[in-house]
């Protein structure tokens, strides 16, 4: 299960701050939804299903975009 690191501050407006590195990031509304889902402990499959229900996107595109987003979070050391 993927978790946003506990020391990473996440605002309601999609602003993320990593105090370990001093880096800050902002994400779009879909990114905010994904981060909230990770914080709630949802699985990637659950998140994928929510995206598919909420947006007009095919499964392969949603899977690729979710993987890309997860990799970005990992590269910036925002997830465990």
C-alpha positions in Angstrom: 0.0 0.0 0.0 1.2 3.4 -0.9 1.2 6.1 1.8 2.1 9.8 1.6 4.9 10.3 4.0 3.7 11.5 7.4 6.0 14.5 7.4 4.8 15.8 4.1 2.3 18.6 4.5 -0.7 18.5 2.2 -3.1 21.4 1.9 -6.7 21.3 0.7 -5.7 23.3 -2.3 -3.2 20.7 -3.6 0.0 22.3 -2.2 2.5 19.7 -0.9 5.5 20.6 1.2 8.4 18.2 2.0 10.2 19.6 5.1 13.0 17.1 4.7 14.1 18.7 1.4 12.4 22.1 1.6 10.7 21.3 -1.8 7.1 22.3 -2.5 4.8 21.2 -5.2 1.2 21.9 -6.3 -1.0 19.3 -8.0 -4.2 19.7 -10.1 -7.6 18.6 -8.8 -7.2 15.0 -10.0 -3.8 14.9 -8.3 -5.5 16.1 -5.1 -8.1 13.3 -5.4 -5.4 10.7 -5.8 -3.4 12.0 -2.8 -6.5 12.1 -0.6 -7.2 8.5 -1.7 -3.7 7.4 -0.8 -4.1 9.2 2.6 -7.2 7.1 3.2 -5.3 3.9 2.5 -7.1 3.1 -0.8 -5.5 0.6 -3.1 -4.4 1.6 -6.6 -7.2 -0.5 -8.0 -9.8 1.4 -5.9 -8.3 4.7 -7.0 -8.3 3.6 -10.6 -12.0 2.6 -10.4 -12.8 6.0 -8.9 -11.0 7.8 -11.7 -12.8 5.7 -14.3 -16.2 6.5 -12.8 -15.6 10.2 -12.4 -13.9 11.0 -15.7 -14.2 10.2 -19.4 -11.0 8.2 -19.8 -10.2 4.7 -21.0 -8.7 2.2 -18.6 -5.2 2.1 -20.2 -4.8 5.9 -20.2 -6.0 6.1 -16.6 -3.6 3.2 -15.6 -0.7 5.0 -17.3 -1.5 8.3 -15.8 -1.9 6.9 -12.3 1.5 5.1 -12.6 3.2 8.2 -13.9 1.8 10.2 -11.0 2.9 7.6 -8.5 6.4 7.6 -10.0 6.5 11.3 -9.7 5.6 11.1 -6.1 8.3 8.5 -5.5 10.9 10.5 -7.4 10.3 13.5 -5.1 10.3 11.2 -2.0 6.7 12.1 -1.1 5.5 8.5 -0.6 6.7 5.4 1.3 
